[in-house]
């Protein structure tokens, strides 16, 4: 006797497509948002930001009957050129009408979502890449940061009178290392309002006066990562065009062309050194955090 099987009844068995897409993972985009924002200087025009320095004078001893010698310091300036190297980023897709008509998904909308993330991600990667140039550094590449490393970083900022707010950005692996230290899981360090939830939810708190953030987009190839412990004004961004969508319809191709671009720069500002009469600028308000990824 013949049975009805999935083979003999194959034409009666349908397939179902999920109403939602399995969208690609998107990492946290946090680094560029922490940079000081100088976009207002270049939102109308210009391709260069000039930052002149003003150094301290020397308090000379005044001898009776002897005139003072006027001081004159020949100052320098820092220049920041826009866009930064590879700082004009773009994406594009051409979507035929027939593909849109026959697809159950909104292809153009998905292109916009994917493009916005691609540009924002790249801006964060470029922001994190600036950390590599910091002169002061603590930690060991490929290893978790220690309490002594963080204290040394704080000491460096305070020795250079770095103004607050301060930020720390590390990789998830490095932040997980912080959670092994009892002081960072104690309510006195996490904060009373967050006590009991900060560890379980991997909620970022404050360490030694700095707001702490995790980023999956720090530079370095695992197991190495490069984070930073810095004063807000040390790093800045200048965005001349935020991620912007452009579209046009091609009647000959029967398709929509969708593109997006962003124009920006991520920069490290060197502070004018404190010593009297000098004309140098240095990376004083940032500490590079060599750690694990």
C-alpha positions in Angstrom: 0.0 0.0 0.0 1.4 3.4 -1.0 1.8 6.1 1.6 1.4 9.9 1.2 4.9 11.2 2.0 6.5 14.6 2.0 8.0 13.6 -1.4 4.7 12.7 -3.0 2.9 15.7 -1.5 5.8 18.1 -2.1 3.7 20.4 -4.3 1.2 21.0 -1.3 3.9 22.0 1.2 4.7 25.7 1.2 7.6 27.7 2.4 7.4 30.7 4.9 9.6 33.8 4.9 10.1 35.5 8.2 8.5 39.0 8.4 11.7 40.3 9.9 15.3 40.2 8.6 18.2 38.7 10.4 20.1 42.0 10.3 23.8 42.1 10.9 25.2 42.8 14.3 25.9 46.4 15.0 28.6 47.4 17.4 28.2 50.2 20.0 29.1 53.5 18.4 30.3 55.6 21.4 33.8 57.0 20.9 33.2 59.9 18.5 30.2 61.0 20.6 32.6 61.6 23.5 34.9 63.9 21.5 34.6 67.7 21.9 32.6 69.0 19.0 34.1 71.8 16.8 31.8 71.2 13.9 30.3 74.7 14.3 33.6 76.2 13.1 33.4 74.6 9.7 29.7 73.9 9.0 29.5 76.7 6.5 32.9 76.8 4.8 36.7 76.2 5.3 38.9 73.2 5.1 41.4 74.0 7.9 41.0 74.8 11.6 43.8 76.9 13.0 44.5 76.8 16.8 47.1 79.3 18.0 48.9 78.7 21.3 49.3 81.2 24.1 52.1 80.2 26.5 52.9 81.4 30.0 55.3 84.3 30.8 58.3 84.2 33.2 58.0 86.0 36.5 61.4 87.6 36.7 63.0 89.0 39.8 63.0 92.8 39.8 66.3 94.4 40.9 66.3 97.9 42.3 67.3 100.5 39.7 67.3 98.0 36.9 64.6 98.1 34.2 62.7 95.0 33.2 63.4 93.3 30.0 60.2 92.9 28.0 59.3 89.4 27.1 58.3 88.4 23.6 57.2 84.8 22.7 57.0 83.7 19.1 53.9 81.6 19.3 53.0 78.7 17.0 49.7 77.2 15.9 48.3 73.8 15.2 46.4 73.1 12.0 43.7 70.5 11.4 42.8 69.8 7.8 39.4 68.6 6.8 38.5 66.1 5.8 41.1 64.0 7.7 42.9 61.3 5.7 40.1 59.2 4.2 37.6 61.3 6.1 35.1 61.6 3.2 33.3 58.3 3.3 30.4 57.1 1.2 28.2 54.1 0.3 25.9 53.5 -2.8 23.5 51.0 -4.1 21.4 50.8 -7.3 18.1 49.1 -6.7 16.0 48.0 -9.7 12.2 48.5 -9.6 11.6 44.8 -10.2 13.6 43.8 -7.2 11.6 46.2 -5.0 8.3 45.1 -6.4 8.9 41.4 -5.9 10.6 41.7 -2.5 8.5 41.5 0.6 11.1 43.7 2.3 11.7 47.4 2.0 15.1 47.2 0.2 15.7 51.0 0.1 14.9 51.4 3.7 17.3 48.7 4.6 20.0 50.3 2.5 19.5 53.5 4.4 19.8 51.7 7.8 22.9 49.8 6.7 24.5 52.8 5.2 23.9 55.0 8.3 25.6 52.4 10.5 28.5 51.9 8.1 29.3 55.6 8.2 28.8 56.0 11.9 30.9 52.9 12.5 33.7 54.3 10.4 33.6 57.6 12.2 34.0 55.7 15.5 36.9 53.6 14.1 38.7 56.8 13.0 38.1 58.4 16.4 39.5 55.5 18.2 42.5 55.4 15.9 43.6 58.8 17.2 44.3 57.3 20.6 47.5 55.6 19.2 49.3 59.0 19.0 49.1 59.8 22.7 52.5 60.2 24.3 51.7 59.1 27.8 50.8 55.4 28.1 50.1 52.8 30.8 49.3 49.1 30.6 50.7 46.2 28.5 49.3 45.2 25.1 47.4 42.0 25.4 46.9 42.2 29.2 44.2 43.4 31.5 44.7 46.8 33.1 45.6 46.9 36.7 44.5 49.2 39.5 48.0 50.7 39.4 47.7 51.4 35.7 44.5 53.4 36.3 46.0 55.3 39.2 49.0 56.1 37.0 46.7 57.4 34.3 44.9 59.6 36.8 48.1 60.9 38.2 49.3 61.9 34.7 46.1 63.9 34.1 46.3 65.6 37.5 50.0 66.4 37.1 49.0 68.3 33.9 45.9 69.9 35.5 43.6 68.3 33.0 40.1 69.7 33.4 37.1 67.5 33.8 35.0 65.8 32.5 37.3 62.8 32.0 36.5 59.7 29.9 37.9 56.2 29.8 37.1 53.9 26.8 38.2 50.3 26.8 37.4 47.1 25.1 34.8 44.7 26.6 37.6 42.3 27.6 39.4 45.1 29.4 36.2 46.3 31.2 35.5 42.7 32.2 38.9 42.8 33.9 37.7 45.8 35.9 34.8 43.7 37.2 37.3 41.3 38.9 38.4 44.2 41.2 36.3 44.4 44.3 36.5 48.2 44.6 34.7 48.6 41.2 31.9 46.3 42.2 31.4 47.9 45.6 28.6 50.5 45.9 31.1 53.1 47.1 32.7 53.0 43.7 29.8 52.1 41.4 27.4 54.6 43.1 24.5 53.9 45.4 21.9 54.2 42.7 23.5 51.6 40.5 24.6 49.2 43.2 23.4 45.7 42.6 22.9 46.2 38.8 26.1 47.6 37.5 27.9 44.2 37.5 25.1 42.0 36.3 24.2 44.2 33.4 27.8 45.2 32.6 26.6 48.8 33.1 29.5 51.2 32.7 30.1 53.4 35.7 32.8 55.7 37.0 36.4 55.0 37.9 38.7 57.5 39.5 36.7 60.4 38.4 36.2 59.3 34.8 33.1 58.0 33.0 33.9 54.6 31.6 32.7 53.3 28.3 33.1 50.0 26.4 33.8 49.9 22.7 34.2 47.0 20.3 35.8 49.3 17.7 39.1 50.2 19.4 42.2 49.8 17.3 44.5 46.8 17.7 44.4 43.2 16.7 43.2 40.8 19.4 44.5 40.2 21.9 45.8 43.8 21.8 43.7 46.9 22.1 44.4 50.6 22.5 42.0 52.7 24.6 42.3 56.0 26.3 41.9 58.0 29.6 41.5 61.6 28.7 40.1 65.1 29.3 37.2 65.9 27.0 38.8 68.8 25.2 41.9 66.9 24.3 40.2 65.1 21.4 37.7 66.8 19.1 35.7 66.1 16.0 34.7 68.5 13.2 31.9 67.1 11.0 31.1 69.1 7.9 28.4 66.6 6.7 26.7 64.2 9.0 25.7 60.9 7.3 23.3 62.2 4.5 21.2 60.2 2.1 21.0 61.2 -1.7 18.6 59.5 -4.1 17.8 59.8 -7.8 15.7 57.7 -10.2 17.1 56.4 -13.4 14.3 56.0 -16.0 16.6 54.2 -18.4 17.7 51.7 -15.8 14.3 51.6 -14.1 16.0 51.8 -10.8 16.7 54.0 -7.8 20.3 55.0 -7.0 20.8 55.5 -3.3 24.0 57.0 -1.9 25.1 58.3 1.5 28.2 60.2 2.6 29.8 61.9 5.5 32.7 64.5 5.7 34.6 64.8 8.9 37.8 64.8 10.9 38.8 63.3 14.2 41.8 65.1 15.9 44.1 65.2 18.9 44.7 68.7 20.2 48.1 69.2 21.8 48.1 71.4 25.0 50.4 74.4 25.3 53.0 73.3 27.9 52.8 75.0 31.3 56.5 75.9 31.8 57.2 79.7 31.6 58.6 81.0 28.3 58.4 77.7 26.4 56.7 77.5 23.0 56.1 73.8 22.9 52.8 71.9 22.7 52.4 68.3 24.0 49.9 65.5 24.4 49.3 66.3 28.1 45.6 65.6 28.7 45.4 62.0 27.4 46.8 58.7 28.5 46.9 55.7 26.1 45.6 52.5 27.6 47.4 49.5 26.3 45.3 46.5 27.2 43.5 43.4 26.0 40.8 42.8 23.4 
